[in-house]
Amino acid sequence: MIRKARLNDISTIIEIIKSTIEEMKTYNNTQWGENYPLDEDFADDIENGDLYVDDDCGHIKGFICVNFIEPVEYEGLNWSSNDKSMMIHRMAVNPRFRQQGVATELINFAEKLAYYNNVVYLKTDTYSINTKMNSLLKKCGFKFIGKINLFDKEKSFYCYDKLLKNFK
């Protein structure tokens, strides 16, 4: 069941982040590290009502942040639409629950959340060498839009968007 995250979820979320960072290091992905994302980022997400967890009987399978905060770096890209959009930020799956469709469920949830907020358009970005997230976004029907630079990283971030269909 996907629900809004609570402050007492942060310690588990940080453990997921730590294991995700270790895995990312195995393929030289430095998208996340010691300085990002931090406890404070998730506390802010929770305070703003933007962070959601996939909770299976008290076990957090994964999390996703969805909101209207668009990075200024998105300006100037040739997006598919000028419609109001929601953004996907900070998403990860607990290693114990990988290969079970959790990431796809989280993306599907973001789509439904956008639609229920009268938004039919999602945007996101991920580090160019984050092969898993790039593959997931393509698999979920997101369209590659272009590249941006973020966080003084040496490689670019790939930006994606998706026009949503009606949900019943």
Secondary structure, DSSP 8 states (H G I E B T S, - for coil): -EEE--GGGHHHHHHHHHHHHHHHHHTT--SSBTTBS-HHHHHHHHHTT-EEEEEETTEEEEEEEEES---GGGTTS--S--S--EEEEEEEE-GGGTTSSHHHHHHHHHHHHHHHTT--EEEEEEETT-HHHHHHHHHTT-EEEEEE--TT-SS-EEEEEEE-----
